[in-house]
Each structure stands twice: as structure tokens, then as C-alpha cells.
Amino acid sequence: MAKKKEATDPSKIKLQPLGDRVVVEREESETMTAGGIVLPDSAKDKPTRGKIVSVGDGRLSDCGVRCPLQVKVGDRVLFSSYAGDSFKVGTRELLLLREEDILAVIE
């Protein structure tokens, strides 16, 4: 008997980062300059803005107490270009960052 492969729907996968990490979905980069020039993919900069998809429990302090994160799910944030680790879940490209890599919350 052949085993059935279980098809996992990427939209149903729940990611729970550990500690002071957050999962961010990058915003799309601009495809056209202000002057109307269309940019190819190779010329685009990685976007440094995104939306927080999930957050960890918080950093563990030296005395063993969890310090809650300053950001929450749904916050739009600004982070450095080369921060974190990129990975894909289905067609979504996500970024795993530490809270300290987040520069600001966009309101």
C-alpha cells in the first residue's frame, strides 16, 4: 500500500517564533521610480518595511522573568535591510527577526 502524502496548506501553517523573535512579511518594493522608470527585479532594493505576522513570548531576563515584546501582531515596522533570516511558506516570503533588529514602529 502506498502512503498518501499529506498536502499541507501553507495558509494554514501557524508559526510561533521563540523568545524575542518576530515573523515579518515584507512589503512589496516599488516597481516604478518617481520619474516613471520601471525597475527590473535585479535593480530593486529589498524593502525595509513590513507587517508583523507573529511574535514570540519575549526575552528571558537574567533573573528568569519573561520580558514582553514592545511590538504586536499587525504592527507595521521598519528594520535594517540585511536583518534577520528570509524563508518561504508557500508563496509568501517571510522574515524572522529579533526584536532588537526592529528600528521603529510605523503608525
Gaussian input, Z-matrix of N, CA and C with variables (Angstrom, degrees):
# hf/3-21g

backbone

0 1
 N
 C     1     B1
 C     2     B2     1     A1
 N     3     B3     2     A2     1     D1
 C     4     B4     3     A3     2     D2
 C     5     B5     4     A4     3     D3
 N     6     B6     5     A5     4     D4
 C     7     B7     6     A6     5     D5
 C     8     B8     7     A7     6     D6
 N     9     B9     8     A8     7     D7
 C    10    B10     9     A9     8     D8
 C    11    B11    10    A10     9     D9
 N    12    B12    11    A11    10    D10
 C    13    B13    12    A12    11    D11
 C    14    B14    13    A13    12    D12
 N    15    B15    14    A14    13    D13
 C    16    B16    15    A15    14    D14
 C    17    B17    16    A16    15    D15
 N    18    B18    17    A17    16    D16
 C    19    B19    18    A18    17    D17
 C    20    B20    19    A19    18    D18
 N    21    B21    20    A20    19    D19
 C    22    B22    21    A21    20    D20
 C    23    B23    22    A22    21    D21
 N    24    B24    23    A23    22    D22
 C    25    B25    24    A24    23    D23
 C    26    B26    25    A25    24    D24
 N    27    B27    26    A26    25    D25
 C    28    B28    27    A27    26    D26
 C    29    B29    28    A28    27    D27
 N    30    B30    29    A29    28    D28
 C    31    B31    30    A30    29    D29
 C    32    B32    31    A31    30    D30
 N    33    B33    32    A32    31    D31
 C    34    B34    33    A33    32    D32
 C    35    B35    34    A34    33    D33
 N    36    B36    35    A35    34    D34
 C    37    B37    36    A36    35    D35
 C    38    B38    37    A37    36    D36
 N    39    B39    38    A38    37    D37
 C    40    B40    39    A39    38    D38
 C    41    B41    40    A40    39    D39
 N    42    B42    41    A41    40    D40
 C    43    B43    42    A42    41    D41
 C    44    B44    43    A43    42    D42
 N    45    B45    44    A44    43    D43
 C    46    B46    45    A45    44    D44
 C    47    B47    46    A46    45    D45
 N    48    B48    47    A47    46    D46
 C    49    B49    48    A48    47    D47
 C    50    B50    49    A49    48    D48
 N    51    B51    50    A50    49    D49
 C    52    B52    51    A51    50    D50
 C    53    B53    52    A52    51    D51
 N    54    B54    53    A53    52    D52
 C    55    B55    54    A54    53    D53
 C    56    B56    55    A55    54    D54
 N    57    B57    56    A56    55    D55
 C    58    B58    57    A57    56    D56
 C    59    B59    58    A58    57    D57
 N    60    B60    59    A59    58    D58
 C    61    B61    60    A60    59    D59
 C    62    B62    61    A61    60    D60
 N    63    B63    62    A62    61    D61
 C    64    B64    63    A63    62    D62
 C    65    B65    64    A64    63    D63
 N    66    B66    65    A65    64    D64
 C    67    B67    66    A66    65    D65
 C    68    B68    67    A67    66    D66
 N    69    B69    68    A68    67    D67
 C    70    B70    69    A69    68    D68
 C    71    B71    70    A70    69    D69
 N    72    B72    71    A71    70    D70
 C    73    B73    72    A72    71    D71
 C    74    B74    73    A73    72    D72
 N    75    B75    74    A74    73    D73
 C    76    B76    75    A75    74    D74
 C    77    B77    76    A76    75    D75
 N    78    B78    77    A77    76    D76
 C    79    B79    78    A78    77    D77
 C    80    B80    79    A79    78    D78
 N    81    B81    80    A80    79    D79
 C    82    B82    81    A81    80    D80
 C    83    B83    82    A82    81    D81
 N    84    B84    83    A83    82    D82
 C    85    B85    84    A84    83    D83
 C    86    B86    85    A85    84    D84
 N    87    B87    86    A86    85    D85
 C    88    B88    87    A87    86    D86
 C    89    B89    88    A88    87    D87
 N    90    B90    89    A89    88    D88
 C    91    B91    90    A90    89    D89
 C    92    B92    91    A91    90    D90
 N    93    B93    92    A92    91    D91
 C    94    B94    93    A93    92    D92
 C    95    B95    94    A94    93    D93
 N    96    B96    95    A95    94    D94
 C    97    B97    96    A96    95    D95
 C    98    B98    97    A97    96    D96
 N    99    B99    98    A98    97    D97
 C   100   B100    99    A99    98    D98
 C   101   B101   100   A100    99    D99
 N   102   B102   101   A101   100   D100
 C   103   B103   102   A102   101   D101
 C   104   B104   103   A103   102   D102
 N   105   B105   104   A104   103   D103
 C   106   B106   105   A105   104   D104
 C   107   B107   106   A106   105   D105
 N   108   B108   107   A107   106   D106
 C   109   B109   108   A108   107   D107
 C   110   B110   109   A109   108   D108
 N   111   B111   110   A110   109   D109
 C   112   B112   111   A111   110   D110
 C   113   B113   112   A112   111   D111
 N   114   B114   113   A113   112   D112
 C   115   B115   114   A114   113   D113
 C   116   B116   115   A115   114   D114
 N   117   B117   116   A116   115   D115
 C   118   B118   117   A117   116   D116
 C   119   B119   118   A118   117   D117
 N   120   B120   119   A119   118   D118
 C   121   B121   120   A120   119   D119
 C   122   B122   121   A121   120   D120
 N   123   B123   122   A122   121   D121
 C   124   B124   123   A123   122   D122
 C   125   B125   124   A124   123   D123
 N   126   B126   125   A125   124   D124
 C   127   B127   126   A126   125   D125
 C   128   B128   127   A127   126   D126
 N   129   B129   128   A128   127   D127
 C   130   B130   129   A129   128   D128
 C   131   B131   130   A130   129   D129
 N   132   B132   131   A131   130   D130
 C   133   B133   132   A132   131   D131
 C   134   B134   133   A133   132   D132
 N   135   B135   134   A134   133   D133
 C   136   B136   135   A135   134   D134
 C   137   B137   136   A136   135   D135
 N   138   B138   137   A137   136   D136
 C   139   B139   138   A138   137   D137
 C   140   B140   139   A139   138   D138
 N   141   B141   140   A140   139   D139
 C   142   B142   141   A141   140   D140
 C   143   B143   142   A142   141   D141
 N   144   B144   143   A143   142   D142
 C   145   B145   144   A144   143   D143
 C   146   B146   145   A145   144   D144
 N   147   B147   146   A146   145   D145
 C   148   B148   147   A147   146   D146
 C   149   B149   148   A148   147   D147
 N   150   B150   149   A149   148   D148
 C   151   B151   150   A150   149   D149
 C   152   B152   151   A151   150   D150
 N   153   B153   152   A152   151   D151
 C   154   B154   153   A153   152   D152
 C   155   B155   154   A154   153   D153
 N   156   B156   155   A155   154   D154
 C   157   B157   156   A156   155   D155
 C   158   B158   157   A157   156   D156
 N   159   B159   158   A158   157   D157
 C   160   B160   159   A159   158   D158
 C   161   B161   160   A160   159   D159
 N   162   B162   161   A161   160   D160
 C   163   B163   162   A162   161   D161
 C   164   B164   163   A163   162   D162
 N   165   B165   164   A164   163   D163
 C   166   B166   165   A165   164   D164
 C   167   B167   166   A166   165   D165
 N   168   B168   167   A167   166   D166
 C   169   B169   168   A168   167   D167
 C   170   B170   169   A169   168   D168
 N   171   B171   170   A170   169   D169
 C   172   B172   171   A171   170   D170
 C   173   B173   172   A172   171   D171
 N   174   B174   173   A173   172   D172
 C   175   B175   174   A174   173   D173
 C   176   B176   175   A175   174   D174
 N   177   B177   176   A176   175   D175
 C   178   B178   177   A177   176   D176
 C   179   B179   178   A178   177   D177
 N   180   B180   179   A179   178   D178
 C   181   B181   180   A180   179   D179
 C   182   B182   181   A181   180   D180
 N   183   B183   182   A182   181   D181
 C   184   B184   183   A183   182   D182
 C   185   B185   184   A184   183   D183
 N   186   B186   185   A185   184   D184
 C   187   B187   186   A186   185   D185
 C   188   B188   187   A187   186   D186
 N   189   B189   188   A188   187   D187
 C   190   B190   189   A189   188   D188
 C   191   B191   190   A190   189   D189
 N   192   B192   191   A191   190   D190
 C   193   B193   192   A192   191   D191
 C   194   B194   193   A193   192   D192
 N   195   B195   194   A194   193   D193
 C   196   B196   195   A195   194   D194
 C   197   B197   196   A196   195   D195
 N   198   B198   197   A197   196   D196
 C   199   B199   198   A198   197   D197
 C   200   B200   199   A199   198   D198
 N   201   B201   200   A200   199   D199
 C   202   B202   201   A201   200   D200
 C   203   B203   202   A202   201   D201
 N   204   B204   203   A203   202   D202
 C   205   B205   204   A204   203   D203
 C   206   B206   205   A205   204   D204
 N   207   B207   206   A206   205   D205
 C   208   B208   207   A207   206   D206
 C   209   B209   208   A208   207   D207
 N   210   B210   209   A209   208   D208
 C   211   B211   210   A210   209   D209
 C   212   B212   211   A211   210   D210
 N   213   B213   212   A212   211   D211
 C   214   B214   213   A213   212   D212
 C   215   B215   214   A214   213   D213
 N   216   B216   215   A215   214   D214
 C   217   B217   216   A216   215   D215
 C   218   B218   217   A217   216   D216
 N   219   B219   218   A218   217   D217
 C   220   B220   219   A219   218   D218
 C   221   B221   220   A220   219   D219
 N   222   B222   221   A221   220   D220
 C   223   B223   222   A222   221   D221
 C   224   B224   223   A223   222   D222
 N   225   B225   224   A224   223   D223
 C   226   B226   225   A225   224   D224
 C   227   B227   226   A226   225   D225
 N   228   B228   227   A227   226   D226
 C   229   B229   228   A228   227   D227
 C   230   B230   229   A229   228   D228
 N   231   B231   230   A230   229   D229
 C   232   B232   231   A231   230   D230
 C   233   B233   232   A232   231   D231
 N   234   B234   233   A233   232   D232
 C   235   B235   234   A234   233   D233
 C   236   B236   235   A235   234   D234
 N   237   B237   236   A236   235   D235
 C   238   B238   237   A237   236   D236
 C   239   B239   238   A238   237   D237
 N   240   B240   239   A239   238   D238
 C   241   B241   240   A240   239   D239
 C   242   B242   241   A241   240   D240
 N   243   B243   242   A242   241   D241
 C   244   B244   243   A243   242   D242
 C   245   B245   244   A244   243   D243
 N   246   B246   245   A245   244   D244
 C   247   B247   246   A246   245   D245
 C   248   B248   247   A247   246   D246
 N   249   B249   248   A248   247   D247
 C   250   B250   249   A249   248   D248
 C   251   B251   250   A250   249   D249
 N   252   B252   251   A251   250   D250
 C   253   B253   252   A252   251   D251
 C   254   B254   253   A253   252   D252
 N   255   B255   254   A254   253   D253
 C   256   B256   255   A255   254   D254
 C   257   B257   256   A256   255   D255
 N   258   B258   257   A257   256   D256
 C   259   B259   258   A258   257   D257
 C   260   B260   259   A259   258   D258
 N   261   B261   260   A260   259   D259
 C   262   B262   261   A261   260   D260
 C   263   B263   262   A262   261   D261
 N   264   B264   263   A263   262   D262
 C   265   B265   264   A264   263   D263
 C   266   B266   265   A265   264   D264
 N   267   B267   266   A266   265   D265
 C   268   B268   267   A267   266   D266
 C   269   B269   268   A268   267   D267
 N   270   B270   269   A269   268   D268
 C   271   B271   270   A270   269   D269
 C   272   B272   271   A271   270   D270
 N   273   B273   272   A272   271   D271
 C   274   B274   273   A273   272   D272
 C   275   B275   274   A274   273   D273
 N   276   B276   275   A275   274   D274
 C   277   B277   276   A276   275   D275
 C   278   B278   277   A277   276   D276
 N   279   B279   278   A278   277   D277
 C   280   B280   279   A279   278   D278
 C   281   B281   280   A280   279   D279
 N   282   B282   281   A281   280   D280
 C   283   B283   282   A282   281   D281
 C   284   B284   283   A283   282   D282
 N   285   B285   284   A284   283   D283
 C   286   B286   285   A285   284   D284
 C   287   B287   286   A286   285   D285
 N   288   B288   287   A287   286   D286
 C   289   B289   288   A288   287   D287
 C   290   B290   289   A289   288   D288
 N   291   B291   290   A290   289   D289
 C   292   B292   291   A291   290   D290
 C   293   B293   292   A292   291   D291
 N   294   B294   293   A293   292   D292
 C   295   B295   294   A294   293   D293
 C   296   B296   295   A295   294   D294
 N   297   B297   296   A296   295   D295
 C   298   B298   297   A297   296   D296
 C   299   B299   298   A298   297   D297
 N   300   B300   299   A299   298   D298
 C   301   B301   300   A300   299   D299
 C   302   B302   301   A301   300   D300
 N   303   B303   302   A302   301   D301
 C   304   B304   303   A303   302   D302
 C   305   B305   304   A304   303   D303
 N   306   B306   305   A305   304   D304
 C   307   B307   306   A306   305   D305
 C   308   B308   307   A307   306   D306
 N   309   B309   308   A308   307   D307
 C   310   B310   309   A309   308   D308
 C   311   B311   310   A310   309   D309
 N   312   B312   311   A311   310   D310
 C   313   B313   312   A312   311   D311
 C   314   B314   313   A313   312   D312
 N   315   B315   314   A314   313   D313
 C   316   B316   315   A315   314   D314
 C   317   B317   316   A316   315   D315
 N   318   B318   317   A317   316   D316
 C   319   B319   318   A318   317   D317
 C   320   B320   319   A319   318   D318

   B1=1.4329
   B2=1.5200
   B3=1.2957
   B4=1.4606
   B5=1.5195
   B6=1.3298
   B7=1.4595
   B8=1.5154
   B9=1.3064
   B10=1.4528
   B11=1.5226
   B12=1.3193
   B13=1.4488
   B14=1.5184
   B15=1.3111
   B16=1.4541
   B17=1.5137
   B18=1.2980
   B19=1.4599
   B20=1.5186
   B21=1.3258
   B22=1.4524
   B23=1.5083
   B24=1.3027
   B25=1.4585
   B26=1.5258
   B27=1.3566
   B28=1.4593
   B29=1.5227
   B30=1.3123
   B31=1.4634
   B32=1.5319
   B33=1.3273
   B34=1.4558
   B35=1.5285
   B36=1.3285
   B37=1.4578
   B38=1.5181
   B39=1.3240
   B40=1.4621
   B41=1.5219
   B42=1.3178
   B43=1.4557
   B44=1.5138
   B45=1.3108
   B46=1.4588
   B47=1.5265
   B48=1.3490
   B49=1.4547
   B50=1.5265
   B51=1.3064
   B52=1.4572
   B53=1.5233
   B54=1.3196
   B55=1.4606
   B56=1.5148
   B57=1.3362
   B58=1.4717
   B59=1.5174
   B60=1.3234
   B61=1.4622
   B62=1.5274
   B63=1.3414
   B64=1.4620
   B65=1.5263
   B66=1.3196
   B67=1.4595
   B68=1.5180
   B69=1.3408
   B70=1.4579
   B71=1.5211
   B72=1.3315
   B73=1.4618
   B74=1.5194
   B75=1.3375
   B76=1.4624
   B77=1.5203
   B78=1.3358
   B79=1.4555
   B80=1.5168
   B81=1.3111
   B82=1.4607
   B83=1.5235
   B84=1.3216
   B85=1.4579
   B86=1.5252
   B87=1.3110
   B88=1.4619
   B89=1.5263
   B90=1.3275
   B91=1.4601
   B92=1.5204
   B93=1.3415
   B94=1.4498
   B95=1.5349
   B96=1.3184
   B97=1.4596
   B98=1.5212
   B99=1.3266
   B100=1.4612
   B101=1.5240
   B102=1.3406
   B103=1.4618
   B104=1.5154
   B105=1.3544
   B106=1.4556
   B107=1.5144
   B108=1.3424
   B109=1.4642
   B110=1.5257
   B111=1.3332
   B112=1.4553
   B113=1.5239
   B114=1.3518
   B115=1.4640
   B116=1.5301
   B117=1.3402
   B118=1.4663
   B119=1.5299
   B120=1.3384
   B121=1.4607
   B122=1.5220
   B123=1.3264
   B124=1.4653
   B125=1.5288
   B126=1.3202
   B127=1.4592
   B128=1.5264
   B129=1.3232
   B130=1.4529
   B131=1.5211
   B132=1.3213
   B133=1.4577
   B134=1.5217
   B135=1.3309
   B136=1.4553
   B137=1.5206
   B138=1.3169
   B139=1.4590
   B140=1.5250
   B141=1.3147
   B142=1.4619
   B143=1.5171
   B144=1.3204
   B145=1.4548
   B146=1.5119
   B147=1.3227
   B148=1.4501
   B149=1.5092
   B150=1.3316
   B151=1.4584
   B152=1.5185
   B153=1.3166
   B154=1.4651
   B155=1.5172
   B156=1.3385
   B157=1.4573
   B158=1.5245
   B159=1.3360
   B160=1.4645
   B161=1.5256
   B162=1.3325
   B163=1.4671
   B164=1.5202
   B165=1.3218
   B166=1.4562
   B167=1.5213
   B168=1.3319
   B169=1.4662
   B170=1.5269
   B171=1.3144
   B172=1.4578
   B173=1.5115
   B174=1.3159
   B175=1.4639
   B176=1.5249
   B177=1.3106
   B178=1.4623
   B179=1.5197
   B180=1.3215
   B181=1.4650
   B182=1.5238
   B183=1.3284
   B184=1.4665
   B185=1.5288
   B186=1.3312
   B187=1.4687
   B188=1.5364
   B189=1.3455
   B190=1.4593
   B191=1.5127
   B192=1.3251
   B193=1.4665
   B194=1.5227
   B195=1.3400
   B196=1.4664
   B197=1.5180
   B198=1.3304
   B199=1.4634
   B200=1.5183
   B201=1.3409
   B202=1.4746
   B203=1.5218
   B204=1.3396
   B205=1.4555
   B206=1.5214
   B207=1.3358
   B208=1.4568
   B209=1.5257
   B210=1.3270
   B211=1.4644
   B212=1.5220
   B213=1.3362
   B214=1.4652
   B215=1.5323
   B216=1.3028
   B217=1.4678
   B218=1.5282
   B219=1.3244
   B220=1.4616
   B221=1.5170
   B222=1.3375
   B223=1.4662
   B224=1.5180
   B225=1.3383
   B226=1.4650
   B227=1.5169
   B228=1.3328
   B229=1.4591
   B230=1.5225
   B231=1.3081
   B232=1.4589
   B233=1.5180
   B234=1.3459
   B235=1.4555
   B236=1.5200
   B237=1.3274
   B238=1.4619
   B239=1.5308
   B240=1.3238
   B241=1.4753
   B242=1.5211
   B243=1.3138
   B244=1.4640
   B245=1.5239
   B246=1.3157
   B247=1.4628
   B248=1.5178
   B249=1.3062
   B250=1.4592
   B251=1.5140
   B252=1.3195
   B253=1.4578
   B254=1.5185
   B255=1.3351
   B256=1.4654
   B257=1.5193
   B258=1.3362
   B259=1.4531
   B260=1.5169
   B261=1.3288
   B262=1.4588
   B263=1.5199
   B264=1.3297
   B265=1.4545
   B266=1.5238
   B267=1.3055
   B268=1.4645
   B269=1.5175
   B270=1.3115
   B271=1.4669
   B272=1.5216
   B273=1.3220
   B274=1.4677
   B275=1.5158
   B276=1.3233
   B277=1.4590
   B278=1.5186
   B279=1.3217
   B280=1.4532
   B281=1.5189
   B282=1.3136
   B283=1.4549
   B284=1.5181
   B285=1.3239
   B286=1.4545
   B287=1.5272
   B288=1.3302
   B289=1.4643
   B290=1.5102
   B291=1.3141
   B292=1.4596
   B293=1.5182
   B294=1.2983
   B295=1.4579
   B296=1.5272
   B297=1.3131
   B298=1.4746
   B299=1.5253
   B300=1.3491
   B301=1.4716
   B302=1.5256
   B303=1.3261
   B304=1.4584
   B305=1.5215
   B306=1.3315
   B307=1.4645
   B308=1.5249
   B309=1.3353
   B310=1.4620
   B311=1.5133
   B312=1.3329
   B313=1.4579
   B314=1.5302
   B315=1.3360
   B316=1.4747
   B317=1.5306
   B318=1.3194
   B319=1.4738
   B320=1.4913
   A1=110.25
   A2=116.08
   A3=120.44
   A4=109.74
   A5=114.87
   A6=119.62
   A7=109.60
   A8=115.65
   A9=120.50
   A10=108.76
   A11=114.76
   A12=118.55
   A13=107.90
   A14=115.74
   A15=119.25
   A16=108.31
   A17=116.20
   A18=120.76
   A19=108.47
   A20=115.27
   A21=120.13
   A22=108.56
   A23=116.19
   A24=121.91
   A25=107.94
   A26=117.57
   A27=120.36
   A28=113.89
   A29=118.01
   A30=119.68
   A31=111.38
   A32=117.52
   A33=121.71
   A34=112.45
   A35=117.35
   A36=120.80
   A37=109.33
   A38=116.29
   A39=121.24
   A40=107.94
   A41=115.99
   A42=121.41
   A43=109.60
   A44=117.08
   A45=121.59
   A46=107.49
   A47=117.30
   A48=119.49
   A49=110.90
   A50=115.51
   A51=121.08
   A52=110.98
   A53=116.13
   A54=121.96
   A55=113.25
   A56=115.01
   A57=120.37
   A58=112.32
   A59=116.95
   A60=120.35
   A61=111.29
   A62=115.24
   A63=122.21
   A64=108.50
   A65=116.39
   A66=122.19
   A67=107.23
   A68=116.03
   A69=122.24
   A70=109.25
   A71=115.70
   A72=121.15
   A73=106.90
   A74=116.22
   A75=120.78
   A76=111.16
   A77=115.58
   A78=120.41
   A79=107.85
   A80=116.66
   A81=121.17
   A82=109.72
   A83=116.90
   A84=120.42
   A85=109.79
   A86=114.99
   A87=121.06
   A88=109.52
   A89=116.81
   A90=121.12
   A91=111.69
   A92=116.08
   A93=119.76
   A94=108.98
   A95=116.20
   A96=120.46
   A97=109.99
   A98=116.29
   A99=120.95
   A100=110.93
   A101=117.13
   A102=121.57
   A103=113.75
   A104=117.41
   A105=120.82
   A106=114.63
   A107=118.74
   A108=121.34
   A109=108.55
   A110=116.95
   A111=122.22
   A112=108.62
   A113=115.35
   A114=120.82
   A115=110.82
   A116=117.81
   A117=119.77
   A118=109.40
   A119=117.10
   A120=121.13
   A121=112.64
   A122=117.66
   A123=120.68
   A124=112.34
   A125=118.68
   A126=122.05
   A127=112.88
   A128=117.28
   A129=120.49
   A130=111.00
   A131=116.01
   A132=121.12
   A133=108.23
   A134=115.36
   A135=118.60
   A136=107.47
   A137=117.92
   A138=118.91
   A139=110.65
   A140=116.47
   A141=121.36
   A142=111.31
   A143=116.09
   A144=121.93
   A145=109.01
   A146=115.84
   A147=119.00
   A148=111.60
   A149=114.15
   A150=121.94
   A151=108.27
   A152=116.81
   A153=121.25
   A154=109.33
   A155=115.39
   A156=122.97
   A157=110.89
   A158=117.31
   A159=120.73
   A160=109.32
   A161=115.42
   A162=121.64
   A163=110.20
   A164=115.11
   A165=120.95
   A166=111.80
   A167=115.57
   A168=121.57
   A169=113.16
   A170=117.53
   A171=120.98
   A172=111.70
   A173=114.66
   A174=121.52
   A175=109.65
   A176=115.69
   A177=121.85
   A178=107.74
   A179=117.31
   A180=120.99
   A181=110.34
   A182=115.62
   A183=121.16
   A184=112.38
   A185=117.13
   A186=119.99
   A187=112.09
   A188=117.15
   A189=120.98
   A190=115.69
   A191=117.15
   A192=121.30
   A193=108.96
   A194=117.03
   A195=121.72
   A196=109.60
   A197=116.54
   A198=122.10
   A199=107.47
   A200=118.55
   A201=120.22
   A202=111.35
   A203=115.87
   A204=121.40
   A205=110.61
   A206=116.27
   A207=121.44
   A208=112.00
   A209=117.45
   A210=121.86
   A211=109.48
   A212=115.28
   A213=119.93
   A214=109.35
   A215=116.41
   A216=122.13
   A217=108.94
   A218=115.52
   A219=121.11
   A220=113.58
   A221=118.32
   A222=120.74
   A223=110.41
   A224=116.92
   A225=121.73
   A226=106.33
   A227=116.63
   A228=120.81
   A229=112.01
   A230=114.05
   A231=123.68
   A232=106.68
   A233=117.54
   A234=121.43
   A235=109.04
   A236=117.17
   A237=119.91
   A238=110.39
   A239=115.77
   A240=122.37
   A241=114.10
   A242=116.60
   A243=119.86
   A244=112.86
   A245=117.22
   A246=121.25
   A247=110.60
   A248=116.04
   A249=121.92
   A250=115.36
   A251=114.01
   A252=123.29
   A253=109.51
   A254=116.40
   A255=121.41
   A256=110.23
   A257=116.01
   A258=121.73
   A259=108.32
   A260=115.99
   A261=121.13
   A262=110.26
   A263=114.98
   A264=122.39
   A265=104.48
   A266=116.25
   A267=120.45
   A268=108.63
   A269=117.14
   A270=120.91
   A271=111.76
   A272=117.42
   A273=121.50
   A274=110.89
   A275=116.15
   A276=120.30
   A277=107.83
   A278=115.35
   A279=121.84
   A280=110.54
   A281=115.46
   A282=122.39
   A283=108.13
   A284=117.11
   A285=122.25
   A286=107.57
   A287=116.43
   A288=122.92
   A289=111.14
   A290=116.14
   A291=120.96
   A292=107.04
   A293=117.21
   A294=120.71
   A295=110.72
   A296=117.95
   A297=120.89
   A298=113.33
   A299=117.95
   A300=121.41
   A301=111.84
   A302=117.70
   A303=121.70
   A304=108.40
   A305=115.89
   A306=120.37
   A307=112.38
   A308=117.90
   A309=121.09
   A310=110.61
   A311=115.56
   A312=122.85
   A313=106.11
   A314=115.95
   A315=121.31
   A316=107.58
   A317=116.43
   A318=120.32
   A319=111.21
   D1=132.59
   D2=179.02
   D3=-85.43
   D4=139.38
   D5=177.93
   D6=-77.50
   D7=141.80
   D8=176.28
   D9=-82.36
   D10=135.35
   D11=173.73
   D12=-79.63
   D13=130.52
   D14=177.73
   D15=-82.98
   D16=120.02
   D17=177.43
   D18=-81.28
   D19=118.53
   D20=179.14
   D21=-96.74
   D22=121.69
   D23=178.56
   D24=-77.74
   D25=115.64
   D26=-177.90
   D27=-57.94
   D28=-27.10
   D29=-179.54
   D30=-73.21
   D31=-17.11
   D32=-178.86
   D33=-95.98
   D34=-5.03
   D35=179.90
   D36=-74.25
   D37=129.35
   D38=178.51
   D39=-105.73
   D40=124.09
   D41=178.93
   D42=-102.12
   D43=126.70
   D44=177.11
   D45=-120.06
   D46=98.47
   D47=178.84
   D48=-66.39
   D49=155.84
   D50=-178.19
   D51=-99.32
   D52=150.55
   D53=174.48
   D54=60.74
   D55=-129.25
   D56=-176.02
   D57=-96.90
   D58=27.63
   D59=-179.86
   D60=-95.55
   D61=154.31
   D62=176.58
   D63=-133.48
   D64=151.82
   D65=174.30
   D66=-104.31
   D67=126.89
   D68=-176.41
   D69=-122.90
   D70=138.97
   D71=171.97
   D72=-101.65
   D73=118.72
   D74=-178.57
   D75=-64.84
   D76=147.26
   D77=171.54
   D78=-76.21
   D79=155.84
   D80=178.24
   D81=-67.66
   D82=140.88
   D83=177.41
   D84=-79.02
   D85=157.28
   D86=-178.68
   D87=-65.61
   D88=137.98
   D89=179.61
   D90=-101.51
   D91=-9.23
   D92=-178.36
   D93=-139.91
   D94=139.52
   D95=178.03
   D96=-76.95
   D97=171.11
   D98=179.05
   D99=-62.97
   D100=-27.45
   D101=179.39
   D102=-84.12
   D103=-2.06
   D104=176.30
   D105=95.94
   D106=8.59
   D107=179.25
   D108=-83.32
   D109=129.41
   D110=178.94
   D111=-81.50
   D112=128.91
   D113=-178.32
   D114=-95.32
   D115=132.94
   D116=173.07
   D117=-75.14
   D118=163.58
   D119=-178.55
   D120=-56.50
   D121=-36.51
   D122=-177.18
   D123=-69.36
   D124=-20.04
   D125=-178.37
   D126=-95.86
   D127=-7.94
   D128=-177.74
   D129=-78.55
   D130=141.76
   D131=172.26
   D132=-82.72
   D133=152.42
   D134=174.84
   D135=-67.56
   D136=132.48
   D137=178.67
   D138=-65.17
   D139=143.46
   D140=-179.39
   D141=-108.05
   D142=17.27
   D143=177.27
   D144=-123.05
   D145=152.09
   D146=177.66
   D147=-167.93
   D148=178.35
   D149=-179.43
   D150=-116.27
   D151=133.68
   D152=-179.02
   D153=-74.39
   D154=126.72
   D155=-178.35
   D156=-95.34
   D157=-41.01
   D158=176.40
   D159=-154.99
   D160=157.41
   D161=-177.94
   D162=-129.02
   D163=154.74
   D164=177.01
   D165=-82.04
   D166=-174.65
   D167=-177.71
   D168=-77.67
   D169=-19.10
   D170=-178.16
   D171=118.86
   D172=165.13
   D173=-179.24
   D174=-75.77
   D175=144.04
   D176=176.88
   D177=-90.98
   D178=119.01
   D179=-178.08
   D180=-75.83
   D181=172.22
   D182=-179.19
   D183=-62.35
   D184=-28.39
   D185=-179.20
   D186=-90.76
   D187=4.86
   D188=174.77
   D189=89.88
   D190=13.11
   D191=179.98
   D192=-101.03
   D193=138.60
   D194=177.02
   D195=-76.29
   D196=127.53
   D197=175.24
   D198=-98.11
   D199=116.39
   D200=-177.48
   D201=-64.21
   D202=152.56
   D203=179.81
   D204=-73.81
   D205=153.63
   D206=179.09
   D207=-82.89
   D208=-14.95
   D209=-179.11
   D210=-107.89
   D211=160.71
   D212=179.97
   D213=-136.28
   D214=167.49
   D215=178.61
   D216=-59.18
   D217=134.00
   D218=179.30
   D219=98.65
   D220=-16.41
   D221=178.14
   D222=-65.84
   D223=140.36
   D224=171.36
   D225=-93.20
   D226=129.15
   D227=-173.72
   D228=-127.87
   D229=161.16
   D230=176.23
   D231=-115.00
   D232=132.18
   D233=-178.32
   D234=-140.51
   D235=166.20
   D236=-179.39
   D237=-73.29
   D238=153.74
   D239=-173.12
   D240=-57.81
   D241=-39.95
   D242=-173.07
   D243=-105.63
   D244=18.80
   D245=-179.79
   D246=-79.65
   D247=148.97
   D248=171.29
   D249=75.67
   D250=-177.30
   D251=-179.60
   D252=-120.28
   D253=128.07
   D254=179.12
   D255=-87.19
   D256=145.40
   D257=173.85
   D258=-154.84
   D259=162.57
   D260=-178.59
   D261=-114.00
   D262=141.44
   D263=171.21
   D264=-127.23
   D265=103.28
   D266=-174.15
   D267=67.85
   D268=-122.19
   D269=178.84
   D270=-98.47
   D271=-6.64
   D272=-179.27
   D273=-83.22
   D274=132.22
   D275=174.21
   D276=-100.83
   D277=119.66
   D278=-176.17
   D279=-115.00
   D280=166.03
   D281=-177.54
   D282=-133.16
   D283=131.63
   D284=177.46
   D285=-103.87
   D286=117.07
   D287=-176.05
   D288=-122.77
   D289=155.80
   D290=166.59
   D291=-85.16
   D292=153.82
   D293=-179.66
   D294=-58.90
   D295=-34.48
   D296=-178.82
   D297=-68.05
   D298=-16.65
   D299=177.21
   D300=-80.85
   D301=-12.91
   D302=178.27
   D303=-80.59
   D304=126.22
   D305=-176.50
   D306=-89.30
   D307=-36.19
   D308=-176.49
   D309=-162.33
   D310=157.97
   D311=172.06
   D312=-101.06
   D313=131.05
   D314=-179.49
   D315=-92.62
   D316=123.70
   D317=-179.99
   D318=-109.00

